[in-house]
């Protein structure tokens, strides 16, 4: 899995090209296994296929949100990374059912992170979008 940190200009360009949304955003995910069903493990045939994909973090965008909401940057980046990982694992949130599935997976990932670190992070996915 690759995690690439970019500024607003770069994340906006990527968002425009791949999602037809000409605006910056917090996270974009590009799964290696595009048709992976949520909760399923990819069938890896070669060593080169041990790759979930890439996550682009809009760090400048997240920093601006943190300033507006007085949220800690490191916590926010952890949460958006967990969100991105869910997308690499096949989760989506285009319907209410998908949102519920993704919410559960994000909650699980963050609860394990919280357990190991003593943090109290909550999922990014608050509503169906």
C-alpha positions, 0 to 999 in steps of 0.5 A: 500500500502506498500513502502519498501526501499532497497539497490542495492543488495536486489533490484537486487535480486528481479529484477532477481527473478521476472523480470529475469533482474540481475541488480539493478533498481529504483522501482519495483511494486507488485500489489495486483490486478494483473489483474486491468485494468488502470483507474479502481477501484478494487472491494473490498469485504472485509476490508483486500482487501483495499491494492493496493500492494507493491512498492520496492524503490531501494534507493541506485540506486536512490541515485547513479542516483541523484549524476550523474544527480545532482537531489534532492533525495527527488524529485527523490524518489517522482517521482519513487513512483508515477511511482510505484503507477501507476503500482499498479493501472494497468498501464504498459508501454510495448507498445506505447499506454500503455506508453501514458496512463501511462504518463497521469496518472503519469503527473496527480499524479505529477501535483496534488502533485506539486499543493499542495506542490509548487514542479515542478516534472515531470514523470519518464516515458519519453519513452516506455521501 
